[in-house]
Amino acid sequence: MQSTVRGSQALAVVCLPLLLGVAGCSGQNPVRGKVTYVGDGSPVTSGLVIFESTETPVGARGAINPDGSYALGTTKPGNGVPAGKYRVHLNVVTGIGDSEIPDEQRVLPFDRKYLYANTSGLEYEVQAGTNEYNIQLEKFKKGGR
C-alpha cells in the first residue's frame, strides 16, 4: 500500500506541471490579428490596438504593422494577454497629443469612435490558448463622431 501512495505522489509531481501548462495557467495567451478597413479590406498601416479588461485592471497593447497585423502584450511586446473580457480601442501613434491641435479636429486614418473603449463597439473575450481577432474599422468621416 505504501509503494502505491508514493507512486501516486510521484506521478502527481510529474503530471501537475504539465497539466497546468496545457490548461493555460501561465496566464498569458497569444492574441493577434489584422486590422483592416470595412469595404475594401485594405490594412490599417500604423497605430496601436489596446485591450482594456472589463474585469481586472489589466491592459494590453500591440503596435499595428504596415501589413495591418498586430500581436498583444502586457509587459513586453507580443507576450500575450490573461484570459477574460476586454473592451478594445485604437490609437494613432503619431499626431495625437503631440501638438496644439485638439484630437477632435485632427484628420485620422479611421473613424474617431475607435479612439475610445466606450465608443468603439469592439469587445472580445480572450480564451486560454491562441486567440485571433481580425478588426475591421470604418474610415475617417469628416465631421464624424
KAVENBEL-V721768 format. One record per run of one state. SS is the DSSP state (H for helix, E for strand, L for the rest). FROM is the first residue (numbers start at 1). TO is the last residue. If there is no record, write none. Layout:
SS;FROM;TO + SS;FROM;TO
This chain:
L;1;1 + H;2;22 + L;23;28 + E;29;29 + L;30;30 + E;31;37 + L;38;42 + E;43;43 + L;44;47 + E;48;53 + L;54;58 + E;59;63 + L;64;68 + E;69;71 + L;72;72 + E;73;73 + L;74;79 + E;80;81 + L;82;83 + E;84;91 + L;92;102 + H;103;105 + L;106;109 + E;110;110 + L;111;111 + H;112;115 + L;116;116 + H;117;120 + L;121;121 + E;122;126 + L;127;130 + E;131;132 + L;133;134 + E;135;137 + L;138;138 + E;139;139 + L;140;145
